[in-house]
């Protein structure tokens, strides 16, 4: 009898041979700058919890209180039985932080990207996207059925060339980019993108997942960092990184948000974000606003790590954020270095193709790290790379 699933074995063998096979590491406990893996306490330099809020007692208390009032689940979509006062409070809070007219909360940032892109453009339209965009942006573009063109990473000249050659052939055009790129840590040239968008009558969608809470004078992200008008863009982000919770959002003009409430399938047909996640994110935004010292501590730690690295011969991929990557020649070497780091008490997994074009160790600095933690990381990197 022929097994129609035999092809999976062949595919897995290929993945193993390429050193691309992945499996999640069970995290048995997490507290601040430490995690416990296989019974060992390790310094965590892999988390996207940039402000150290995921284990903050104030977020925990807010989540518990929401469960006591509303229960554990939202029970339905926002348009049926899922709407709670907390959801609208969170949207207003996000809009205030992002300095936009309104916002809409989703069950994940991935869902926000998929649904928003598919709602804004269709098969008569054009998407031009950065080659290093996150998977959710790429898959949202495919789902939309729009024509997709890709420009070389952060290359405004290439983007302009594509616009000159193709923009006038389509009804609408959407320029799509991450602001902070998740696997390099660099920052997109957003002012230049906005200038081209104006010149060629384009919408602009940015993913602020790794910028919200990190960049900008008040932690609002790259749009604030560049002093741009937030209502001229479609801004997407997540509640699961610097905000220490779960979920996603879109912020922008009032008409954009009203349109998405009526046309965005990944919002309309999905159960609303849980009360606990909603309340935790709401508390995180409150803390970002009233305690700017958290963001300052993050940037103090980032700059301290960069200073220590500068005194070594280890070259990292250029970064403008809390993400700092050590590029390595092969997946095998990245796995080896990651294992050696773990032997020294540091958790920083290898990131390999096809997630990234070249293998690397991806380090993330957070506000929860102490100076001694950062010093240990820098010294260990120097010893392994010397």
Buried (B, 14 or more C-beta within 10 A) or exposed (E): EEEEEEEEEEEEEEEEEEBBEEEEBEBEEBEBBBBBBEEEBBBBBBBBBBBBBBBBEEBBEBBEBBBEEBEEEBBEBBEEEBBBEBBBBBBEBBBBBBBBBBBBBBBBBBBBBBBBBBBBBEEEBBBBBBBBBBEBBBBBBEBBEBBBBBBEBBBBEBBBEBBEEBBEEBEBBBBBBBBBBBBBBBBBBBEBBBEBBEEBEBBBBBBBBBBBBBBBEBBBBBBBBBEBEBBBBBBBBBBBBBBBBBBBBBBBBEEBBEBBBEBBEBBBEBBBBBBBBBBBBBBBBBBBBEEEEBBEBBBBBBEBBBEBBEEBEBEBBEBBBBBBBBBBEEBBBBBBBBEEBBEBBBBBBBBBEEBBEBBBBBBBBBBBBEEEBBEBBBEBBBEBEE
